[in-house]
Amino acid sequence: MNKIIISNKFDPYFNIAAENQLFLNADEDIHLFLWQNDASVIIGRNQNLYAECDLHYMKEHNIKAVRRFSGGGAVYHDKGNVNFTFITKEKTAIQFKFLRWIQSAIANLGMECEFSGRNDLLYKEQKFSGHAYYTDDDNYMYHGTILVSVDTGQLEKALTPSMLKLKSKGIASVRSRVVNLSSIHSEITSE
């Protein structure tokens, strides 16, 4: 790891913009960007917000919606998530190197996890981390979120579309059972 950048802001618009700036200015070094957001839904570039979220619930609870550059599913963020982004110009397929680093960090806490085919990390078949990547002009970004102590009730309500949702041709998220790492290992916090 050549450089670690930690955002001290919880504004999802700022953090997604900062992530994009880091991506656009990538170099041969590997940079790790760590960040947390206030309550928000971060949606993949090919998704229809109306089909993925309950916008009425989000408005009532001041949950922001932000579109990211990578594909993948809609994800809920709050201060109980730890979000990470690896950015580089390295040419090799380094997605699995980054994945192994995350698995190793979790193993150091005494918890074994496994990778699922949908870019998720699972603990006993429950998802605690989802990942996506994006590449453009030889720049490479691999990012994801780790559920530490997320409000899972709010996550479920924000990501469940209302019955009046519009029908869409966007890519639908795959719903998974999720687990907070703090419920597995009480000493883990998102701070």
C-alpha positions in Angstrom: 0.0 0.0 0.0 1.6 3.3 -1.1 -0.9 5.8 0.4 -3.9 5.7 2.7 -6.4 8.5 2.5 -9.1 8.8 5.1 -12.1 11.1 4.6 -13.2 13.1 7.7 -16.5 14.0 6.0 -19.7 11.9 6.1 -21.3 13.6 3.1 -22.0 10.9 0.5 -21.9 13.4 -2.4 -18.5 14.6 -1.2 -17.1 11.1 -0.7 -18.3 9.8 -4.1 -16.8 12.9 -5.8 -13.5 12.5 -3.9 -13.4 8.8 -4.9 -13.9 9.8 -8.5 -11.2 12.5 -8.4 -8.7 10.0 -6.9 -9.7 7.6 -9.7 -9.2 10.2 -12.4 -5.8 11.0 -11.0 -4.6 7.4 -10.5 -1.0 6.6 -10.8 1.1 3.4 -10.6 1.0 3.4 -6.8 -1.8 1.7 -4.9 -4.0 4.1 -3.0 -6.5 3.1 -0.3 -9.4 5.6 0.3 -11.4 4.9 3.5 -14.7 6.7 4.2 -18.0 6.6 5.9 -21.3 8.2 4.9 -24.4 9.5 6.6 -27.6 7.6 5.7 -27.6 7.2 2.0 -28.2 4.8 -0.9 -25.4 4.4 -3.4 -26.7 3.1 -6.7 -24.8 1.5 -9.5 -24.4 3.2 -12.8 -26.9 1.0 -14.7 -29.7 0.9 -12.1 -33.0 2.7 -12.0 -33.4 4.4 -8.6 -37.2 4.1 -8.7 -36.9 0.3 -9.1 -34.3 -0.2 -6.3 -35.4 2.1 -3.5 -38.4 3.3 -1.6 -38.0 7.0 -2.4 -40.9 8.0 -0.2 -39.2 6.3 2.8 -35.9 7.8 1.9 -37.3 11.3 1.8 -39.1 10.9 5.1 -35.9 9.7 6.8 -33.5 12.1 5.0 -31.6 9.3 3.2 -29.7 10.7 0.3 -29.3 9.0 -3.1 -26.0 9.0 -5.0 -25.1 7.3 -8.2 -21.6 5.9 -8.5 -19.5 5.2 -11.6 -19.2 1.4 -11.1 -21.9 -1.1 -11.8 -23.3 -3.5 -9.2 -26.2 -3.3 -6.9 -27.7 -0.6 -4.8 -26.2 -0.4 -1.3 -27.3 1.3 1.9 -24.6 3.3 3.8 -24.6 4.9 7.2 -22.0 5.5 9.8 -22.1 1.8 10.7 -20.4 1.0 7.3 -16.7 1.2 6.6 -16.2 2.0 2.9 -13.0 1.3 1.0 -11.6 2.0 -2.4 -8.4 0.8 -3.9 -7.2 2.9 -6.8 -4.2 2.3 -9.1 -3.0 2.2 -12.7 -1.6 -1.3 -12.2 -2.3 -3.3 -15.3 -2.8 -6.8 -13.9 -6.1 -8.2 -12.7 -5.6 -7.1 -9.1 -9.2 -7.5 -7.9 -8.3 -10.7 -6.2 -5.2 -9.3 -4.5 -7.4 -6.6 -2.9 -10.0 -9.2 -2.0 -7.3 -11.4 -0.3 -6.1 -8.3 1.7 -9.7 -7.8 3.1 -10.1 -11.5 3.8 -6.7 -11.5 5.6 -7.7 -8.5 7.8 -11.0 -10.3 8.7 -9.1 -13.5 9.5 -6.8 -11.5 11.8 -9.9 -10.8 13.8 -10.5 -14.5 14.2 -13.3 -14.8 11.6 -13.1 -16.9 8.5 -15.0 -15.6 5.5 -15.6 -16.7 2.0 -16.0 -15.0 -1.4 -19.2 -15.5 -3.3 -19.5 -15.3 -7.0 -21.5 -12.0 -6.8 -18.5 -10.0 -5.5 -19.6 -10.5 -1.9 -17.8 -11.6 1.3 -19.8 -13.9 3.5 -19.6 -15.1 7.0 -21.5 -18.3 7.4 -23.5 -17.6 4.2 -24.5 -14.1 5.4 -23.2 -11.1 3.4 -21.1 -8.5 5.3 -19.3 -6.9 2.4 -20.1 -6.2 -1.2 -17.7 -5.0 -3.9 -17.6 -3.6 -7.4 -14.9 -2.4 -9.7 -14.5 0.1 -12.5 -11.8 0.7 -15.1 -11.4 3.5 -17.6 -8.3 4.8 -19.5 -6.1 2.3 -17.7 -7.2 3.6 -14.3 -8.6 0.9 -12.0 -10.9 1.2 -8.9 -12.0 -1.7 -6.7 -14.4 -0.6 -3.9 -16.9 -1.9 -1.4 -18.4 -1.6 1.9 -18.1 -3.5 5.1 -21.1 -3.8 7.4 -20.0 -3.3 10.9 -23.0 -1.9 12.8 -25.4 -0.7 10.1 -29.0 0.0 10.9 -30.3 -3.1 9.1 -33.9 -2.1 9.6 -33.4 1.1 7.7 -31.3 -0.7 5.1 -34.2 -3.1 4.4 -36.8 -0.3 4.2 -34.7 2.0 2.0 -33.7 -0.7 -0.5 -37.2 -2.2 -0.7 -39.1 -0.5 -3.5 -42.7 0.6 -2.9 -45.5 -1.2 -4.6 -46.0 1.7 -6.9 -42.5 1.5 -8.3 -42.0 2.0 -12.0 -41.2 -1.0 -14.2 -37.7 -0.7 -15.6 -35.1 -2.2 -17.8 -32.4 -1.3 -15.3 -30.4 -4.0 -13.6 -32.0 -5.2 -10.4 -30.1 -5.7 -7.2 -29.7 -9.2 -5.8 -31.1 -9.2 -2.3 -29.0 -11.1 0.3 -29.2 -11.8 3.9 -26.8 -9.5 5.6 -24.9 -9.5 8.9 -23.1 -6.9 10.9 -19.5 -7.8 11.9 -20.2 -6.3 15.4 -22.9 -9.0 16.0 -20.2 -11.7 15.4 -17.3 -10.1 17.2 -18.3 -7.5 19.8 -15.0 -5.7 19.8 -15.3 -4.6 16.1 -16.5 -1.0 15.6 -16.7 1.3 12.6 -14.5 3.9 14.2 
